[in-house]
């Protein structure tokens, strides 16, 4: 099974003519929008997934693994 990507990359969003028109209409500068997207992407990368939390718990406390068996 192949997964398709439905979301635009930051570069694609910054080049999209429709997004550019909306930004202009709202008085938003492209550089400000770029910074917003980059900040959001960094924050999203920093989030820990439930699997990551689980792995962190069991790596720091192997006995905790027994509660998941």
N, C-alpha and C positions, 0 to 999 in steps of 0.2 A: 504494500500500500504506500502510495506517495502522498506527502503532505504538501499542500499548496499554501503560499503565504498570501494572506488577504490584506495585511497592513502595509502601508507605505513606509519605506525607510525615511530617515530624516532628509537625506539628499533628495529623494523623490518628492517628498512633501514640499521642500523648498523650491523645487522646479515646477510644481504643479500649477498650471495657469488658473484653475478655479480657486485654489487656495490663495494665490497671489491677488486675485480680484477681491476676495473676501477681506484679506488683510488690508488692502488699500481702502476699501469701503469703511472698514472699522478704524482706520488710522493707525494700524499696527505696523511698525517697521520690521522688515525681514530679519534684520540682525536680532531684534528682540524676540521674535518668534523662534529663531534658531536657538537662542540661549535657553528659552523655555523648554523646547524639545530636548535639548542636550541635558538640562538639569533633571527633567523627568526621567530620561533614560538612565542617568547615573543613579538616581534614587531607586529605580526599579531593579537595577542590577544588584543593589545592596540588600534587597529583601532576602530573607532566608525562607526557603520553601519548607513545608512540613517534613519532607524527606530529609532535608539538610538538618533540621532541628533534631530529628530522630537519630541521625547518624552522629551528630555532635553529642547527644546524650549517651549513646552506647559506647562511643569512643572514649568518653571521659569516665564512664562508670559501666564496665562490662556486666556487672550484676544486674543492671537495669534491663538488660536484654531478656532476662527470665520473665519479666512481667509482660512481655510481648509474645511469648511462646504459647 
